[in-house]
Amino acid sequence: MRQLREDLGLSQADLAEAADLSTQFIAALEQQNRSATLKTVDKLSSALGVTASQLFAAGEKKARPKSAAPEKVARLLDGLTAAQQERMVRALREMRGLVPRRTKR
């Protein structure tokens, strides 16, 4: 909801006024300290110019793009014996340990 509101250039007070809600309630919703009733969702979606389903979808985390790496590795291992495949997997694990892990943001 916050992202939709900000994309429209609305302050919490602007949204509260448009949805006939309090600014404190809008802030609590955005901080996930309060829940909204269906009536409130309807008010908010109308004020933001979106459907209720679009409002809910805006709060979902975006899926990370699917990596093509597993398919590439599988193609590289194709045709090797089970023992050779296992050696390659162990080598990949060792190499992975040499790469610094990304920190979560």
VEXMI-507696 format. One record per residue (C-alpha): residue in three letters; x, y, z. Coordinates in steps of 0.25 Angstrom, whole numbers, plus 2048, in hexadecimal, padded with zeros to 3 digits. Layout:
BEGIN
ALAXYZ;...
***
This chain:
BEGIN
MET800800800;ARG80B80A803;GLN8128087F6;LEU80580A7EF;ARG8028177F7;GLU81081C7F5;ASP80F8197E6;LEU8038227E5;GLY80A82D7ED;LEU80182C7F9;SER80482E807;GLN7FE826812;ALA7F5831815;ASP7F1833807;LEU7ED824806;ALA7E6824814;GLU7DE83080F;ALA7DA829802;ALA7D781C808;ASP7CF823814;LEU7D981D81E;SER7E3822828;THR7F1825825;GLN7F581D831;PHE7ED81182C;ILE7F481281E;ALA802813825;ALA7FE80682E;LEU7FA7FF821;GLU80780281A;GLN80F7FE826;GLN8067F1827;ASN8027F4835;ARG7F37F4831;SER7EA7EC828;ALA7E07F181E;THR7D27EC81D;LEU7CC7EA80F;LYS7C57F7810;THR7D27FE813;VAL7D97F6807;ASP7CE7FB7FE;LYS7D080A803;LEU7DF809801;SER7DE8037F3;SER7D480D7EF;ALA7DD8187F4;LEU7E98127ED;GLY7E28107E0;VAL7E48017E0;THR7DC7F47E2;ALA7DD7ED7F0;SER7E47E27E9;GLN7EF7EC7E4;LEU7F07F17F2;PHE7F37E47F8;ALA7FC7E07EC;ALA8047ED7EF;GLY8087E77FC;GLU80D7DA7F7;LYS81C7D87F7;LYS8217D77E8;ALA8267CA7E5;ARG8357C97E1;PRO8377C67D2;LYS8397B77D0;SER8487B47CD;ALA84C7AC7C1;ALA8587A67C9;PRO8527997CD;GLU84F7967BE;LYS85D79A7BA;VAL8637917C5;ALA85A7857C1;ARG85E7877B2;LEU86D7877B6;LEU86C77A7BF;ASP8647737B4;GLY86C7677AF;LEU8757667BA;THR87575A7C3;ALA86F75B7D1;ALA87D75B7D7;GLN8817667CE;GLN87476E7D1;GLU87676D7E0;ARG8857727DF;MET87F77E7D7;VAL8757817E1;ARG87F7807EC;ALA88878A7E4;LEU87D7937E2;ARG87A7937F1;GLU8887967F5;MET8887A17EB;ARG87B7A77F0;GLY8827A87FE;LEU88D7B17F8;VAL8827BB7F3;PRO87E7C57FD;ARG86F7C4801;ARG8667D07FE;THR8607D780A;LYS8517D880A;ARG84C7E6809;
***
